[in-house]
């Protein structure tokens, strides 16, 4: 597994990334609170199957450069699409978790010819989510992070909020300290944490127009059987948003299933590549 950080310019920003392997591009997009190291287990296994696996730090996540303004989902999608080109490719398999999943859905809707396959983890298609009081309560941090001082509160007491978020969305997972170290390192720069929180300042629960366009790319959506917020039924209910093949892959774990059960996730993912 490569630990050497590389850099590339895309969509007006300098991105840091990790890379393993050679072959067709698989672009791995992390979420919050996470980093490119989210894929350290899966990336070399993808590479061993004959792919070029690249995991960037998303916009604003150190050591990727800081954006000039808060980031919206369309910008994240454009980042993914332009990263494909900047890495010397014309198409890629997009794999995304959390914010990375939202970016991947949007990228596939905006430029379906650039995405050969779509794999999303933990987030149903945003255009199909049926908001209930329990779901709104489960994502209450969406609203808390919009308030002034959210980044400062998140960093208090050595990022005490970090394990709280993991436990809320993956209640059966107790990550060891070294699992959280890369996130603490990225957010040690206050401006980086504020940039990550900026995604939430731009977030709207009403889906953008591109999320109302059915996706024409073959898609595999990973649903966690232990996710207390969204379950397999939510992913099954999103089927109407897909014109091409759409598979709901159920597995153990909550929202962070790919990190809770990395071997199981990698095996299931590789079966679809």
Steps between C-alpha positions, in 0.01 A plus 500: 500500500639839403524765772656764275279804459479631146345821367300602196317817394131466415202735490712794616642328809804291593396155621705258707444131437620146565535251217553128451515289186473547127204449269152649466443779751298445817452833678420465871326796666481525879243671718485678837667467738756310298797524263662321209618241754142375518597279206836370624364147529304493174742693280780238477247222452343690211848552355578129531204428274654707220368849567653837573348592836521867598365653819520881523447720801185692410495875448624680810611188688871544578732440322269586207483877452238722659217630280420870487138442600277236657459191284171381354419158358525606137855623562588165658358325196700722264810427709452127444445541128799727455719275714433222250636721222788638708609143576524437126182297454171553319281277718510344845315284744383737774482365855365741760405498866290765675588836336701299250185304416303821447777628274505172307121499447520858375798430273321203342193717439697793357737301277392136464747430219788573737390244761528135399350370825369659818546355850350687795520423871267601779297764311191426289444710191431853634206545265317203651546551876169514686558726799334384822534650849736217601723560197513873566595428861768259383661769283464781754869576460412625150331792670741538792793538261329796332518702822783747568790344691423144385861424406630626834247290690591192294868540586448552873654247741721340236213454256267337750221534242682264265421165668150628579420534129640156424298343780177674393519365146680171569383410853665155504844634407761611752792618286847483659693824542716441193185494284429858602856630478492597128184704553648681799812567293301646210290716730794614713508793259191700609442634149475143368237405757307818423512415128358153575225653713438739211348211304217501754456876482427453129282190545131518409255219576309582181690312225660698221369467144769249397377267776164486325661352187498117497849352495598310187811337648502145648491549876570296812375658823635360827248501784601432859279255686587673829454858377249670733424784257458345154454130435465265203136605448611859438743381235240272340261793488752697295484258208277735300795740469701258285457412134791254489565198722459580869609257771457549873786321674412435864772436753572513872579834652361847525575812300876430515461136396806508272717578803312285751534184288776581249558144379133435438461834324805450277387151400152623408637804317747296296221266391339797323810640327 
